[in-house]
Amino acid sequence: MKPLKLTLAWLLVGIPLAWGVFHSVKKSLPLFGRAATPAVTPAK
């Protein structure tokens, strides 16, 4: 397989896979007692 085709194939699979892993980790953070987004207190 040519290097360009191999790279495109990896990107075709890797990008959606990375997106899914990122969102899975983000949604699982509350299970471990960590907030997905840091709490911001309003400045007074």
Distance bins in CASP14 RR format, pairs under 12 A and 6 or more apart:
PFRMAT RR
TARGET T0000
AUTHOR 0000-0000-0000
RMODE 2
METHOD distances of the structure
MODEL  1
1 7 0 0 0 0 1 0 0 0 0 0 0
1 8 0 0 0 0 0 1 0 0 0 0 0
1 9 1 0 0 1 0 0 0 0 0 0 0
1 10 0 0 0 0 0 1 0 0 0 0 0
2 8 0 0 0 0 1 0 0 0 0 0 0
2 9 0 0 0 0 0 1 0 0 0 0 0
3 9 0 0 0 0 0 1 0 0 0 0 0
3 10 0 0 0 0 0 1 0 0 0 0 0
4 10 0 0 0 0 0 1 0 0 0 0 0
4 11 0 0 0 0 0 1 0 0 0 0 0
5 11 0 0 0 0 0 1 0 0 0 0 0
5 12 0 0 0 0 0 1 0 0 0 0 0
6 12 0 0 0 0 0 1 0 0 0 0 0
6 13 0 0 0 0 0 1 0 0 0 0 0
7 13 0 0 0 0 0 1 0 0 0 0 0
7 14 0 0 0 0 0 1 0 0 0 0 0
8 14 0 0 0 0 0 1 0 0 0 0 0
8 15 0 0 0 0 0 1 0 0 0 0 0
9 15 0 0 0 0 0 1 0 0 0 0 0
10 16 0 0 0 0 0 1 0 0 0 0 0
10 17 0 0 0 0 1 0 0 0 0 0 0
10 18 0 0 0 0 0 1 0 0 0 0 0
11 17 0 0 0 0 0 1 0 0 0 0 0
11 18 0 0 0 0 0 1 0 0 0 0 0
12 18 0 0 0 0 0 1 0 0 0 0 0
13 19 0 0 0 0 0 1 0 0 0 0 0
13 20 0 0 0 0 0 1 0 0 0 0 0
14 20 0 0 0 0 1 0 0 0 0 0 0
14 21 0 0 0 0 1 0 0 0 0 0 0
14 22 0 0 0 0 0 1 0 0 0 0 0
15 21 0 0 0 0 0 1 0 0 0 0 0
15 22 0 0 0 0 0 1 0 0 0 0 0
16 22 0 0 0 0 0 1 0 0 0 0 0
16 23 0 0 0 0 0 1 0 0 0 0 0
17 23 0 0 0 0 0 1 0 0 0 0 0
17 24 0 0 0 0 0 1 0 0 0 0 0
18 24 0 0 0 0 0 1 0 0 0 0 0
18 25 0 0 0 0 0 1 0 0 0 0 0
19 25 0 0 0 0 0 1 0 0 0 0 0
19 26 0 0 0 0 0 1 0 0 0 0 0
20 26 0 0 0 0 1 0 0 0 0 0 0
20 27 0 0 0 0 1 0 0 0 0 0 0
20 28 0 0 0 0 0 1 0 0 0 0 0
21 27 0 0 0 0 0 1 0 0 0 0 0
21 28 0 0 0 0 0 1 0 0 0 0 0
22 28 0 0 0 0 0 1 0 0 0 0 0
22 29 0 0 0 0 0 1 0 0 0 0 0
22 36 0 0 0 0 0 1 0 0 0 0 0
23 29 0 0 0 0 0 1 0 0 0 0 0
23 36 0 0 0 0 0 1 0 0 0 0 0
24 31 0 0 0 0 0 1 0 0 0 0 0
24 36 0 0 0 0 0 1 0 0 0 0 0
25 31 0 0 0 0 0 1 0 0 0 0 0
25 32 0 0 0 0 0 1 0 0 0 0 0
25 34 0 0 0 0 0 1 0 0 0 0 0
25 36 0 0 0 0 1 0 0 0 0 0 0
26 32 0 0 0 0 0 1 0 0 0 0 0
26 34 0 0 0 0 0 1 0 0 0 0 0
26 35 0 0 0 0 0 1 0 0 0 0 0
26 36 1 0 1 0 0 0 0 0 0 0 0
26 37 0 0 0 0 1 0 0 0 0 0 0
27 34 0 0 0 0 0 1 0 0 0 0 0
27 36 1 0 0 1 0 0 0 0 0 0 0
28 34 0 0 0 0 1 0 0 0 0 0 0
28 36 0 0 0 0 1 0 0 0 0 0 0
29 35 1 0 0 1 0 0 0 0 0 0 0
29 36 1 0 1 0 0 0 0 0 0 0 0
29 37 0 0 0 0 1 0 0 0 0 0 0
29 38 0 0 0 0 0 1 0 0 0 0 0
30 36 1 0 0 1 0 0 0 0 0 0 0
30 37 0 0 0 0 0 1 0 0 0 0 0
END
